Amino acid sequence: MWSSDNISVASVILANGKLIVLTENAHIYVVEANPEEYKELVVTKSIEARKHFWTAPVLCKGLLFVRNDRGTLLCIDLR
């Protein structure tokens, strides 16, 4: 329905009416799940430099788990 110039390759999950987007360059976007328009709610800088993130993030009880291409698992508290 829409696209963003900021996001090319990414994994996406839906949680509580919001899309949580993890780009391969380790940026996290929280986007309103609205087919009519693209509306960013939160944008983070790269959470870990010089690594690629290709797996889908996992959200559990407000904690976002992400894994990079070297197998390192990170936990980000979104509460």
C-alpha positions in Angstrom: 0.0 0.0 0.0 2.9 2.4 0.7 6.7 2.4 0.9 9.5 4.3 2.6 12.8 5.5 1.1 14.4 4.8 4.5 13.6 1.1 4.5 14.8 -1.3 1.9 15.5 -4.8 3.3 13.8 -5.5 6.6 11.9 -8.0 8.8 8.5 -7.0 10.1 6.2 -8.1 12.8 2.8 -6.8 13.9 2.2 -6.0 17.5 -0.7 -4.1 19.1 -1.6 -2.3 15.9 2.0 -1.3 15.1 4.6 -2.6 12.7 8.0 -3.2 14.3 10.5 -3.1 11.4 14.1 -4.3 11.9 16.3 -3.3 8.9 19.3 -5.3 7.9 21.4 -2.3 9.0 20.0 -2.6 12.6 17.7 0.3 12.6 14.3 -0.2 14.3 11.2 1.6 13.1 7.8 1.4 14.8 5.2 2.3 12.2 1.5 2.7 12.6 -0.3 -0.2 10.9 -2.4 1.9 8.6 -2.9 1.0 4.9 -3.8 4.6 4.1 -0.5 6.3 5.0 3.1 5.6 6.2 3.5 7.1 9.7 6.6 6.5 11.7 6.1 6.6 15.5 9.6 5.7 16.6 13.0 5.4 14.8 16.2 4.2 16.4 19.8 4.6 15.2 21.7 1.5 14.4 21.7 -0.8 17.5 24.9 -2.5 16.5 27.3 -1.3 13.9 28.9 -3.3 11.1 26.6 -6.3 11.5 23.6 -7.5 9.5 20.2 -8.4 11.0 18.3 -10.7 8.7 16.0 -12.7 11.1 12.6 -11.5 12.2 12.5 -9.9 15.6 10.6 -11.5 18.4 8.5 -9.5 20.9 7.6 -11.0 24.3 6.1 -9.1 27.2 7.6 -5.8 25.9 11.0 -7.2 25.2 12.2 -7.2 21.6 14.7 -9.9 20.8 16.9 -9.5 17.7 19.8 -11.6 16.3 22.6 -10.5 14.0 24.4 -12.5 11.3 27.0 -13.6 13.8 24.5 -15.2 16.1 24.6 -12.5 18.8 21.2 -12.2 20.5 20.2 -8.7 21.7 17.3 -7.8 23.9 15.7 -4.3 23.8 13.2 -3.3 26.5 10.3 -1.5 24.7 8.3 -1.1 27.8 
